[in-house]
Amino acid sequence: MPSELCQSCRRPQSPEALAYRKGEARVSHASFLQCDVCERVLCSDCLQIYDILSGDDFLCSACAAQLPSSASGPGPRVRPPR
């Protein structure tokens, strides 16, 4: 059974909590999504879409901060969408 609360901020599901941002675009989903690294189920405030390898990677800010940025040499490209 999917989580009904964000595992980071404990916010319940709502239409606003499910509208993730990718650049200027908004991407809607019918439920919370998992961070592709830590696999916690999170809302849009705690989970963002990053361009890493596939271009559609969902990461929490804590996991994204641990990845090397393109400015520090070779490795995944991390770009916060906001």
C-alpha positions in Angstrom: 0.0 0.0 0.0 1.5 3.4 -1.0 2.2 5.9 1.7 -0.4 8.5 2.5 2.1 10.9 4.1 5.3 12.3 2.9 8.1 10.5 4.6 10.1 13.7 5.0 7.7 16.4 6.1 4.7 14.1 7.0 2.3 16.2 4.8 -0.7 14.2 3.5 -1.5 13.7 -0.1 -3.1 16.7 -1.9 -3.2 18.0 -5.4 -0.6 20.6 -4.5 1.7 18.0 -3.0 1.7 16.0 -6.3 2.6 18.8 -8.7 6.4 18.4 -9.2 8.4 21.0 -11.0 10.8 20.5 -13.8 12.2 23.8 -14.8 9.2 26.0 -15.6 7.0 23.0 -16.3 4.9 21.2 -13.7 4.6 17.4 -13.8 1.6 16.0 -12.0 1.4 12.5 -10.5 -1.4 10.6 -8.8 0.6 9.7 -5.7 3.8 10.5 -3.9 7.0 9.5 -5.7 10.2 7.9 -4.5 13.6 9.4 -4.3 15.7 7.5 -6.8 18.6 7.2 -4.3 17.1 6.8 -0.8 13.7 5.5 -2.0 11.8 7.5 0.5 8.2 8.5 -0.6 8.1 12.2 -0.8 5.9 15.2 -1.8 6.8 17.8 -4.3 8.3 20.2 -1.7 10.7 17.5 -0.6 11.3 15.8 -3.9 12.4 17.4 -7.2 13.1 16.3 -10.7 16.8 16.6 -11.5 18.7 16.1 -14.8 21.2 13.4 -13.9 21.5 10.6 -16.4 17.9 10.0 -17.7 16.7 13.6 -17.4 13.8 12.6 -15.3 15.4 11.6 -12.0 13.5 12.2 -8.8 15.7 13.1 -5.9 15.3 14.6 -2.4 17.6 17.6 -1.8 19.7 15.6 0.7 20.6 13.0 -1.9 21.1 15.5 -4.7 23.5 17.5 -2.5 25.7 14.3 -2.2 26.1 13.9 -5.9 29.0 15.6 -7.7 27.9 18.6 -9.9 29.1 19.1 -13.4 31.2 22.0 -12.2 33.4 19.7 -10.1 34.5 17.5 -13.1 33.1 14.3 -14.7 30.1 12.7 -13.2 26.3 13.1 -13.2 24.9 16.5 -14.1 22.8 17.7 -11.2 20.5 20.7 -11.9 17.9 21.8 -9.4 14.7 22.7 -11.3 13.8 25.8 -9.3 
